Amino acid sequence: MPKLRMTGRGLWITVLVVPPLAFVALFIVYPILSAFAYAFFDWQGLRRLDFIGLENFHTVLFVEPYRSWTLNAFRNNVIVFFALMVLQNGLGFILAYALWRELPGARFHRVAVFLPVVLSTIIVAYLFKLFYHPLFGVVNISLRSIGLGWLAQPWLGQSSTALWSLIIAQAWHMVGFPTLVFLAGMQRIPGEILDAVRMETESEWVKITKIVWPLVAPSATIVFTLLFVGAFNWFELPYIMAGLDGSPFGSTDVLGLYFYRTAFGNVSAGQQDFGLGSALAVLIFIFIAAIATVITLRLRAREIQL
Amino acid sequence: MKANLIRTGAALAAVLVAAPAFTQDLTFWSWRQEDRAAYQQFIETFEAANPGITVKFETFEAANYNTILSTALAGGTGPDVMMVRAYGGLENVAAAGYLEPLSTDTVPALADFAAPALAAESMRSDGVIYAVPFASQTQLVIYNKAIFDAHGLEEPQTWAELEALSQTLKDAGIMAFANGTATAWQNETVTFGLGSSLMGKDFYNDLMAGETDFTDERFTNALAAVNDLAQEYFPEGFIGLDYPSAQQLFSSEMAAMFIGGSYELANFRSQNPGIELGVFAAPGLAADDEKLVGLYFDGGYAANAAGTHKEASITFLNYLASHEFGQAFANTLSNISTVPGVTFENPLLAEVNELNQSSIPYLMLAHFRYGEPSGSVLIQGEMQKLFAGETTPEAIGEVLTTGLAAWYEPFQN
């Protein structure tokens, strides 16, 4: 059995490692575990009653009205994820490519693209809420002024447009982040490889698909995984723009809002139920952890070591 | 000299140690940040009359107040005295046993309070009162007197008159109503602020007696009428118009009417001090249909059952239930105090108080917020669907009845 001696080095490592471990244990591991535990109890408001096993999980997944609320929120999260994959990460890749190729004004645009990321979500959400205002919003006013008044909509009030309006606001807000990560990835591509490609072909398309895209795979792994986690934890923007109820009639409801409403209640809801809320939180956590692991492993596998 | 110093020091120390035993410091929690100055005033009056008790007023964000309060109470760090919500919101806190039960023995003034006000602050299961109710709110139509006068309009006596005057305003290029329904809870306000007289007292009584449900024609016809009026006379794109924007349309005098609660009056005044306001109960179909407003109680003052200064808390509650406080509350906060015998200096409040004499309870809040799904959540979403043309009033009646049957026993057959 190896002896554990507190030499100077060992002591140092212990002193440096213990506080952050304790911090993580206290503020991250403990709350997650206690949410796990809460999910197995019956609650009256914030008062814990009896142990009821998997009853809460069964309720949120299979008992009406929770079942349809859960499904609806989950479906919206899935839409958000795929839409942002195209609008945020897809556009981010194109923007990064344009910046990397040093198109005219690249210096200015590098800052401009990243600027919205720096803004607080609250500011962006209120800004877009004003943009979408049915009477005075810049969107409707612009449409009317160029003779497309028939396209003017109550954007945030229709089930057909509300979620998409939020998605566009979110994409505008965060598109700078994947752009930056992709750009960093592109800048790491060695010049020799690019020179070699230039000898073979002039086609940008071939260059993107055969060289750039495979070589920025590590960047793609990061932004895809973060987008997945972000899309399923989405809360601030819909909370500010649509309210806790996912107005209108649940068409912007997402798991984050639904969890908050269930656990803490809102003014219009009848009850606050920590048990159901915790069960939801646990389900969301397991789902995100499992899928994010799969995504990371699969995407890692296609990364190429240079 | 030195001995003197030591003696003085010892005496001072003794006073410092003993001081907490002489004064009782109460903490008092509220969600009314905007009323802070007024409450400081009330508290000063109370402290002057009750030496030895001090009250510290603390406010928290309204939307999350219940969460913050229940968390604190559960953790044993709750306040001594607190504002609590009414109905289902009260039960959330009271059912967990955090609140001190009140009676006419401990707070004698409660004996004279109106029964519906006390019911709003009692548990349905045992009928025990847990809080001193503080204000009632009324859902009605607020209108801009100057605009009405300029177009020679009068308060409508029938639904047809309401439509006609809205048409007159619309023809004159003025928005008849300011309301929008993008903010979920505004749908409930609009529905019952406009529809209470159309539904009628008989419908309410039958519903409570378990003799009818929401598929009743009196209810669904009212929803249809509300929808028709909204489509015609609410602002363009009102389904995408949120609550603050709607308030601004009215307070900036771009629109002539606002369906809302009596709590809007003070706010409109402070936004636009020059605005001349009037109120009326939305009419029924015929002139002799009783004109009803939707009435509910806002919340109450409760004491912490586990508080360290319970006696002082009860003394403070007795002050909060007194005529003196009720009158000061009505005068400074422009709210309808629930304390009996309070008179209203403000003519508008006096008028609201008058309208309250013929009312039905604000239905979903008073009776259908005790389980999931709550009637409020259902009606809000369903009305948004109706306004967007995605459902019918009859279908709403079905959804409400079957949805509420999940926990509301009279609908379970």
HADDOCK unambig.tbl for C-alpha pairs under 7 A between the chains (distance, minus, plus):
assign (segid A and resid 44 and name CA) (segid B and resid 96 and name CA) 6.77 0.50 0.50
assign (segid A and resid 45 and name CA) (segid B and resid 92 and name CA) 5.57 0.50 0.50
assign (segid A and resid 46 and name CA) (segid B and resid 70 and name CA) 6.53 0.50 0.50
assign (segid A and resid 46 and name CA) (segid B and resid 71 and name CA) 6.89 0.50 0.50
assign (segid A and resid 46 and name CA) (segid B and resid 74 and name CA) 6.62 0.50 0.50
assign (segid A and resid 47 and name CA) (segid B and resid 96 and name CA) 5.99 0.50 0.50
assign (segid A and resid 65 and name CA) (segid B and resid 373 and name CA) 6.74 0.50 0.50
assign (segid A and resid 133 and name CA) (segid B and resid 241 and name CA) 6.69 0.50 0.50
assign (segid A and resid 134 and name CA) (segid B and resid 237 and name CA) 5.45 0.50 0.50
assign (segid A and resid 134 and name CA) (segid B and resid 240 and name CA) 5.99 0.50 0.50
assign (segid A and resid 134 and name CA) (segid B and resid 241 and name CA) 6.29 0.50 0.50
assign (segid A and resid 153 and name CA) (segid B and resid 237 and name CA) 6.75 0.50 0.50
assign (segid A and resid 154 and name CA) (segid B and resid 237 and name CA) 4.85 0.50 0.50
assign (segid A and resid 154 and name CA) (segid B and resid 239 and name CA) 6.34 0.50 0.50
assign (segid A and resid 154 and name CA) (segid B and resid 240 and name CA) 4.32 0.50 0.50
assign (segid A and resid 155 and name CA) (segid B and resid 240 and name CA) 6.09 0.50 0.50
assign (segid A and resid 156 and name CA) (segid B and resid 182 and name CA) 6.98 0.50 0.50
assign (segid A and resid 156 and name CA) (segid B and resid 240 and name CA) 5.03 0.50 0.50
assign (segid A and resid 157 and name CA) (segid B and resid 182 and name CA) 5.27 0.50 0.50
assign (segid A and resid 157 and name CA) (segid B and resid 239 and name CA) 4.68 0.50 0.50
assign (segid A and resid 157 and name CA) (segid B and resid 240 and name CA) 3.68 0.50 0.50
assign (segid A and resid 158 and name CA) (segid B and resid 388 and name CA) 6.82 0.50 0.50
assign (segid A and resid 245 and name CA) (segid B and resid 184 and name CA) 6.81 0.50 0.50
assign (segid A and resid 247 and name CA) (segid B and resid 182 and name CA) 6.60 0.50 0.50
assign (segid A and resid 247 and name CA) (segid B and resid 183 and name CA) 6.73 0.50 0.50
assign (segid A and resid 247 and name CA) (segid B and resid 184 and name CA) 5.88 0.50 0.50
assign (segid A and resid 248 and name CA) (segid B and resid 182 and name CA) 6.42 0.50 0.50
assign (segid A and resid 248 and name CA) (segid B and resid 184 and name CA) 6.89 0.50 0.50
assign (segid A and resid 248 and name CA) (segid B and resid 381 and name CA) 6.59 0.50 0.50
assign (segid A and resid 248 and name CA) (segid B and resid 384 and name CA) 6.11 0.50 0.50
assign (segid A and resid 249 and name CA) (segid B and resid 381 and name CA) 4.18 0.50 0.50
assign (segid A and resid 249 and name CA) (segid B and resid 382 and name CA) 6.88 0.50 0.50
assign (segid A and resid 249 and name CA) (segid B and resid 384 and name CA) 6.31 0.50 0.50
assign (segid A and resid 249 and name CA) (segid B and resid 385 and name CA) 6.78 0.50 0.50
assign (segid A and resid 264 and name CA) (segid B and resid 67 and name CA) 5.83 0.50 0.50
assign (segid A and resid 267 and name CA) (segid B and resid 63 and name CA) 6.92 0.50 0.50
assign (segid A and resid 268 and name CA) (segid B and resid 376 and name CA) 5.61 0.50 0.50
assign (segid A and resid 268 and name CA) (segid B and resid 377 and name CA) 5.97 0.50 0.50
assign (segid A and resid 269 and name CA) (segid B and resid 369 and name CA) 6.45 0.50 0.50
assign (segid A and resid 269 and name CA) (segid B and resid 374 and name CA) 5.56 0.50 0.50
assign (segid A and resid 269 and name CA) (segid B and resid 376 and name CA) 6.88 0.50 0.50
assign (segid A and resid 269 and name CA) (segid B and resid 377 and name CA) 6.11 0.50 0.50
assign (segid A and resid 270 and name CA) (segid B and resid 88 and name CA) 5.94 0.50 0.50
assign (segid A and resid 270 and name CA) (segid B and resid 369 and name CA) 4.30 0.50 0.50
assign (segid A and resid 270 and name CA) (segid B and resid 370 and name CA) 4.90 0.50 0.50
assign (segid A and resid 270 and name CA) (segid B and resid 371 and name CA) 5.00 0.50 0.50
assign (segid A and resid 270 and name CA) (segid B and resid 372 and name CA) 5.94 0.50 0.50
assign (segid A and resid 270 and name CA) (segid B and resid 374 and name CA) 5.20 0.50 0.50
assign (segid A and resid 271 and name CA) (segid B and resid 92 and name CA) 6.76 0.50 0.50
assign (segid A and resid 271 and name CA) (segid B and resid 370 and name CA) 6.82 0.50 0.50
assign (segid A and resid 271 and name CA) (segid B and resid 371 and name CA) 6.17 0.50 0.50
assign (segid A and resid 271 and name CA) (segid B and resid 372 and name CA) 6.85 0.50 0.50
